[in-house]
Amino acid sequence: MRSAEDRVLGVLRWAVIAVAVVMTAGPLLYGMLLSVRPYQSVVSEPLDLLPAPSEFTVDSYPTAMGEFGLGGNMWNSLQVALVTAGLAIVLSILGAYAAVRLRFFGRDTVNVVFLGVYLLPGIVLAVPLFVLLSRIGLTGSLVGLVFVYTAQTVPVALYMLRTYLAAVPSSVEEAAMIDGCGRIGVIRRVVLPMALPGVAATALYVFMIAWNEYLFALLFLVADRDRWTVSLGIAQLTEFSVSTTVLMAGSIAITVPVVAGFFLAQRLLVTGLTSGAEKG
């Protein structure tokens, strides 16, 4: 009886996995196949999955990247996302370490405060931030966007890093301080190497937030097309008479940096996402 139940559960498990894979990977795969087919072929036979060898073409990618400026948009987003991730991680590591190791008034509630700040809707902050950046002359610039994204992502990065740093044994830090390390030396030489997987996971998450953000990019950069990010670039493809193949090519192209980041940091990400659950 037990073996029969195990077999049924095994079949159901693989059935659920198969359905989940089809539902998640199916649309992505279909979009990739559309992007390498001629537009006329897609119009005449939209449900054909595999293009004929003679029909295979990548012309839609240069069109999306060059003619519609998506390549420049990706470069702008890459600069903004990398700088945002770097600044957010540096600031958050110091704040998270203080929240975990130092004793101060309100320490027990600081975690809730960090998360509460992140949960504020972006539209609530849009007008105050626009007025602030207008007064200091940073509207329409990528520097202003980095400033906004850093302020947005520091709370969530600090919230995540607090859990990872709490998993670092305090005895190791105490031993380093006995050997002559100061607080900064302990963070740089002891805490960071041990919490590197968690830092990598947090950095990639912050990168994704900055890469995909749309509201503030639209608010601050809409008047200067040369500084548009990928979210604005892909949005404008839907507003013109753009062929389906070009739209799909642009959509696939803008996912490449994030997917590449996941693959390059895969080992660190797996370790980081699990290490944060050990203590907190």
C-alpha positions, 0 to 999 in steps of 0.5 A: 500500500505504501509503495503504491502511494509513493508511486502516485505521489511521484507521478503527481510530483513530476506532473506538477513540475512539468506543468510549472515548467510549461507555464513559466518557460513556455511563453519565454520560449515562444517569444524567442522563436517569434523573434527569429522568424520573419514578420510575414511568416508570423502573420501567416502562421502565428502558431508555428513554433519552429521556423523553417531553416530557410526562414531563420533570421536574427534581423529583428535584433539589430532593428530593435537595438539600433533603429529603435535605440534599445542598445543605448537604453541598455547601456544607460540602464547598465550604468545606473543599475551597477552604480546603484547596486554598488552604492546600496551594498556599501551603505547597507553593509555598514547599516546592517552591521550596526543593526546586528552588532551595536547596541542602541536605543530602538534596535529591536524595532529598526528592522520593521522600520527599514521594511516599512520604508521600502513598502511605501508606494513609489507614487507617494514619493514621486512628487517630493523627489521630483521637487528635490531633484529639480531644485538641485538640478538633477532632473533629466540626468542618470545621476539623479536617477541613481540617487533616487534608486539608491534611496529606494533600495537601501532599506530592502538591501539593509533588511536582507543583509541584516539577516545574513550578517546575523549568521556570522559568528560573533566569536570570530569577530571578537577574535579578530578584534583581540588581534588588533582589528578595528570595526572597519577592519573586522567588516572588511577582513572577516564579515564580508568574506564570510557573508559574501554569498548573501552580499552577492544575492542582495546585490543582484536583487538591487540590480534587478530593481534598478534595471526594471524600474519604470515610474521614476525613469519615466518621471525624470528622463522622459524629456531626454530620449538619449538618457532613456533606460530599458524600461522606457525603451521597451515601453516605446516599442509598444506605442508605435507600429512595431512588428511582433518580431522586433518587440519580442527581440527587444524583450528577449535582449533586455533580459540577457544582463540579468540572466547572465548575472544569475548564471555567473553568480549562481553558486554564490546565490544558492549559498546566500539564499540558504545561509540567510535562513540559518539565523535571524 
